[in-house]
């Protein structure tokens, strides 16, 4: 004590890190500004192209023509139906598989990760070429079997189920990453064991205990799949179907302003879905924290 009184500097010595100067990193602002310009300048140019008509000035006729455009409603409805079916199939396939993998065979995780990442390696043009070959081979060799009707049903223009199968494969990398991140954030083994000890069977434990804790991951996987289906062009175009992305391309050949207006509107809708997803995820986390 006496030593401290004789040495005032020692008494008044601030705690470690109390006066640590805040480093100003101007390059972060530069990166953010450049990134914002990279996304906003093309969007602004597209909006100006749709509303600025030569010899007419500013007009919003391109946006008013979207709803009444031939094929807009049917192509958008088809894409939404394909997206809903793809989301349902890929989640029914991946959620039980990921939970079983985490509980029973965690050593197989690298193998499953590589398999689910293969669609990122295979070019879409090669992928659709393989699908077209199979679809052509089926009717030629199975014309006298019941499977012939299956190949015909898969290519029904009103609802091409073959696109759902293709989109499920293409969505595997994104769904796997989203679900894997969600499963890493919760203790699945403890949750399942607690549910089993309370008398729940495996399906009940999965639906009532595991899935509510994966709400954010399920929303992320669903949104990524929806964005993939709405924007996919190569597979649908080469197989001869016309969902929303193909319709935008076909309209662009004759009505450029209408095509760009639809693209801008779809981009804004996608951003709105992303913001709503972030809001739902934030509310679910705050609700779970308040219950805890």
PyMOL commands that set and color helices and strands:
alter all, ss='L'
color gray80, all
select helices_A, chain A and resi 2-6+8-11+26-51+61-68+72-104+106-121+124-141+147-154+161-184+188-197+202-213+215-231+234-239+244-252+256-291
alter helices_A, ss='H'
color red, helices_A
select strands_A, chain A and resi 52-53+57-58
alter strands_A, ss='S'
color yellow, strands_A
deselect
rebuild
show_as cartoon
